[in-house]
Amino acid sequence: MDSSTTLFWLRRDLRLEDNAGLFHALNENSTVLALFIFDTVILERLEDKKDARVEFILQSLLILKAALEKLGTSLFVYHGNPTEFFKRVSPRSVYANHDYEPYARQRDNEVQQILAKREIAFKTYKDQVIFDRDEIIKADGSPYTVYTPYSRKWKATLTPSHIENYDTRHLFDHFKKIAPLKFPTLSDLGFGKSGIVFPERTIKRSVIEKYHLQRDFPAIDSTSRLSVHLRFGTVSIRMLVQVAIAINEKWLNELIWRDFYHMILWHFPHVATKSFKPAYDHIPWRTDLTEFSAWCKGQTGYAIVDAGMRELNATGFMHNRVRMITASFLAKHLLIDWRWGEAYFAKKLLDFDLAANNGGWQWTVGSGCDAVPYFRVFNPMLQAEKFDPDQRYVRKWVPELGTPQYPKPIVDHAVARDRALKIFKAALST
């Protein structure tokens, strides 16, 4: 790696178009090489060696590599520890987009220190959210912890420039001209094929137009299925906000929730391991491994819960309404620590995003910011009757429903609800 080459480090932004950091790298340099690092610190934490997210990243990178090679450049892929990589190379400069998760912040700080010792610039830019860090704050300078006033300020602050595309195309001749570079296989990385079919990178305008009417019904194709593409940056958040503003404010509100949770994680990083509201850490959670296993496998005897867990296990996806139902069931019906469920979702969700996953779990349990009150306990039977009235969703995933092969409920709803209310109330009053 010669000192005339500028590296653009791809992370959660696997696209060439409308990419903030890439735009700045190409605009300010004439010899840019795209880099992706399969971070072994992250990969070694993945228990499932058929983790579909690794496969999704690899497929996305192959698309990028083909596009880059049409431009006369290529994609440099490294498999290892990022800090070790940057100790061994001496590029002209390094560009990337901001990453907000605790590990990423620590990693980027270390990389910046390593590069600074050799006077190599490390520049990062906002790309995966519209507003980050301190851009949407209260008048007194403190962060919002309630969504509604945050969203009002978000909308009032938004200008066309915040969602303007970064036009990188006219700068593509600033990529470094090189021959195609070697590319790893899944087996090179220590992983195998998952068999999961990934959602298309397509903005379904007809679905988004009806989102506010159909979003709560899991049997209907009622959600965009773009969450995995947002997670890995194969689509631009700015493009999606443009679409949302044009056709559906309810969908725009969901994108604002995403910014909100990223802001919360930035200002309150303790939420990654603890309750946002400390009192909730006094709850004496049960550690029933048998019941937890039944929940994970979709064998609780509550069809809407089991359907959701089976869908998750088979596809890496779960409808948002069903995520709330399954999360509430684990934490309130079974009184099992929400962090167990959050960690299980983190293993299985294609679109796993620490800020959104953590925020969603803590919202459902009541421990998070702007969360539901602890005494709101989803009734899984009523939820199923309301949002899957003809049982199309549960019948798809629980075909043995109504037969002797389907398990009886592992807990009685009324008993479980009363138990949860008593324990939560006692813990939160101490």
N, C-alpha and C positions, 0 to 999 in steps of 0.2 A: 504494500500500500504506500504509494509515493506521497510526498507532502503537497503535491499540487491537487490532489483529489479531495473533494468535499463529500462527506458521507451524509446521506439522508437515511436515518434509522426509522424504519417502519415498525410500528407497534400495534396500536388499536386504530389503524387508519389505512387499511389494505386496499388502496385505490390510488390512481394517478390523477384523477380529475377532482377539482374542488377540494384540494388538500392544502391546508394553510401552511404547514411546515414545509412541504415540498415546494409550494409556490415561492416562499422566501428563499429556500436553498437555491432553486434554479434562477431566481431573479438576481441574486447577489453573487452567484458563482458560475463559472463557465465549464467546470468539469465535475459533475455530480454523479455519484454512484449510489444506487439504492441498496440498502442493507436490511436484512432481517436476521434477528438472532433467536433461535430456538433456545430459550433460556432454561438451562438445566435446573436452576433453582426452582422454577415453576414446574417443569416437567417431572421432576423427581417427587413432587407432592401428589401427583396423579396416581391413584391406586389402580385404576382400570387401564390396562395396557391396550384397550380398544377404545379409549376415550375419543368420542366423535369430534370433539373440538380440535384436536390435533389434526385430524383428517380434514376438517373444514378449513383450517388455516393453510394446510399444505395445498389443497385444491385452489384456494384463493391466491396463493403465491404462484402457483403454476400459471394461472390466468395473467397475473401481473408480469411474470417472467416472459411469457409469450408476447405481451404488449410491448414490453421494454425491448425485446430483441427485434421487433419490427422497426424500432427506432434506432437500431444499431448499437444498443447498449445491452446490459443484462442485469440480473439480480444476484447480489452476493449474499449467500446464506451461510450463517455460522451456527454451529451446534455446540453450546457450552455456556460458560458463565460470562455475562456481559462485562463485568469488571475486569476479568482476566483478558478478554478480547481487547479492551481499550488500553490495557497496559502494554500490549504488543504492537499496536498500530500507531502511526503518526500521520493522520490525515491533516489537510489544511484546516478543516473545521468540521463540526458535527452538528446536524440539525435534526430535530424531532418535534413531535407534538406533545403537549402536556399529558401526563398520566397522574391520576389523583389518588390511587390506592396506596395504603401505607407502605407496602413492600416497594412499589414503583417509586415512591418519593425517596425512600432510603437508597434504592439502587441508583436513581438519577443523581442524588447528592454525591454518592461515591464516584460515579462516572465523571461528574463535573470536577471533583477534586483531582482525580487522576489526570484528566486532560489539562486542567489549569496548571499543574506542575510543569507542563511542557508548553504552556502558553497557547494551547489549542482551545478555541472557542467552542462552547456547547450551548446552542441556542434552541429554545423550545417555544412552542406557540399553542394557543388555544384552538382546538379543532373538534373535540368530541362533544362539546356542549355549546350552547349559545352564550350563556353567562356563567362565569365560574368565580370561585374564591370570594372576593369582596365586591363583585360588580353589582349585586343586588343585596343591599343591606338596609337596615332601618335608619331613620334619621339620626339616631344617636350613635351610629357606626357599628352596632351589634348585628349579628346574623339573625335572620328570621328563623323561627322554629315552628311556625304555623304556615301551612301551605297557602291558604286563601289570600292573606295579605301579600305573601311572597309572589303569588301568581299575578296579582293586580299590579305590583311594582314591576314585575317582569314585562308585562304587556305594555305598561306605560313607558318603560325604558327602551323598548325595542324600536329600532329604526331600520330602514331598508339596508343600511350598511352592515348591520349585524348578520344579515342572512344573504348578503351578496356572495356569489360564487367566486372562489379564487380560480381565475382562469390560467391554468398551468399549461394549456396546450401550445400556446405560442412560444413557450420557453423550453419545449422538449429538446431543442437542438443543443441545450446546455448540459444534457446528460453526457457522461464520459463514453467515448466510443471504444467498445471492447467486444471481443468474441464472446459467444455464449459461455456462461460459467456452469460448473457442476451443480447439480441439484440433488438433495437427499431424497430417499424413499421413506415411507413410513417405517419400514423395518430398520433403516439406518438410524432412526430416532428412537427405536426400541418400542414401537407401537404397531398395531395391526388394524385392519379395516373393521369398522363398527357395524356396517350394514345399514346404517341410518341414512335416510334420504333427506337431503337438506332443502329447506325452503328456497324458492327461487328469489333472485334479487330483482323483484318486480314490484313497482308501486301500483297496487290494485286500487285505482281511483274509485271504482264502483263499490268496493268494500268500504273504503274510507268514508265515502259519502253517506253510507247507512250506519256508520259505526255507532252513533249515539242511540240508534234504535235497536241494534242487534248485538252489541258488544258483550252482553251478559249471558248469551246463549251458546254453550259450548258445542252443541250439535251443528251449529250453523258456521259456515265459512265467514266469520264476522270480524276477524282481526287481520291486521296487515301481514302478520308473520315476518315482519322485518326486524324483529328484535335481535336475532343473531347477527344480522348484517350491521345493525347499529353497534352491537357489542364489539365487533371486529373492524368496524369502519369500512366495510365494503360499500356502504352508502353514506352520503353526507347528511349530517343533522340539519345543515342549512337548507338543503334541498327539501327535506321532509317538512320542515317548518313552513317553507314557502307553499307546499301543497296543502298543509293543514290550514293555514290562514285562508287559503282560497276556497276550501270546500268543507271543512268541519272543525268547529271550535272545540268540540269535545275531544277530538283526537289531538288537537293542539294542547289541550290541558294535560293529556297524558305525557306528552313530550316535555311539558314544563315540570311535571312531577319528577321526571328523570333528572333535569337540571337541579331541582330542589334537593333530591337525595344525594347528588354529587356534592352540592354545597354543604349539606349536613356532614357528610363524611370528611370533608376538608376541615371544617371548623371543629368537629367533635370526633376525632379519630378513635376515641375510646369505644364508639358504638360497634366497631368491628369485632369486639370480644365481650362487651358489657352492654347492659341496658342503657338506653339514652336517659331514662328516668331511673336513678339508682335504687329507688325503693323496690323495683321489680326484681332486683338481684337478691332480695330477701325471701323470695318465694321458695318453699321447700319442694323442689321438683322431684317427681318419682323417677326412678331409674329402672324401669321395667323393660328389660331387653326383649322379652317375648312380645310384648305389645308394640314396642318400637319396630320390631321385625315385621309384625303383621301390617303395621302402617306402611312401611317401606315397600312391602310386596303387594299391597292392595288386597289385603285379606282381613279387613276390619269388620265386615258384615254390614257396612254402610256403603251402598252402591255408588253414590256420587264421589265419596272419598276414594273408594277402591278404583273406580274408573280413572280418576285423575292420576293416582299413583301408577297405575298400569300404563296409561298414556305416556307419562313421564319416563318410565323405565324403557318403554319400547321406542320412543321417538325423540326423547330429549326436549320435548315441549309439553307444557301444560297451560290450558286456558287460564286467563287471569282470575276470573270468578272462581274457578276450581282451586287455584292456588290459595285463595283466601279461605275457602272451605276446608281444604286439607290442613292448612296451617293452624286454623282455629281448632280443628279436631285434635291434633297432636298436643297442642299446648293446653287446651281447656278441657276437652273430654278425657284425655289420657294423662294430663298433668305432667307431660314430659317436656323437659327444657327446650325452648324454641331454638336454641343454638344447635341441638341435635338435628332438628328438621332443616334449619338453615344450611348446615353442613351437608346434609344429604342432597338438598336441592343444588348446592354448589358442585357436587360431584356429577349430577345428572343433567342439569339444564344446559342446552346448547348456548342459550343466551345469558348464561350466568354473568352477572355484573355485581360486584360486591356492594356497591352503593344501593342499587335497586333491590337486590335480593334481601339485604339486611334491612333496608327501609320497609319493604313489604312485610317481612316477618314481624318486625317490631310494631308496625302499625296494627297488624291483626291481633297480636297478643295484648297490646295496650302499653307496652313499655317504650315505644318510640315517640318521636315528636309528632304532634298533631294526630295522635293515634285514637282508635276507637276506645271507649271506656272499658275497663276490665270486665264489667258485667254484661257486655255484649258477647253472647256465645251463639255462634251460628248453629241453627238446628239443621243438620244435614238432610233430614227428610223433607222439611219445608223448602230448603234451598233447591233440592232436586225437583220437587213439585212445581216450583215457580220458574226455574230456569231450564229444566229438561222435562217438560210436562208429558211428552209422549215417549220418554225413556230412550230416545234415539242414541243419545250419548252413552248412557250407562249400558245399554244393550250391546253397543259396539265393543266396549272394553270389558264388560262382565257378562259374557254370553250365558254363563251358568246360573245367572240370577233366577231365583224361584225354583231351583232344583235342590235336591239333597246335597249336591256337591258344593253349594255356596255356604260359607260359614255363617253362623249366627252372630249377631252383634257382640263385639268383645266387651262392650260396656253399654249400660242402659242410659239413654240420653238424659232423662230427668234426673237420675241419680248422679250422673257425671256433672251435669250443670250445677246442681246444688253443691256438690263437693268443690267444684272450681270456685264458685262464688264465695264460699266460706273460707277457703284457703287463701284466695287472692285478697279478700277483705282483711283477714287477720294479718297477712304479711305486709300489706300496704299501710296498715294503721300503726305499725311499730316504729 
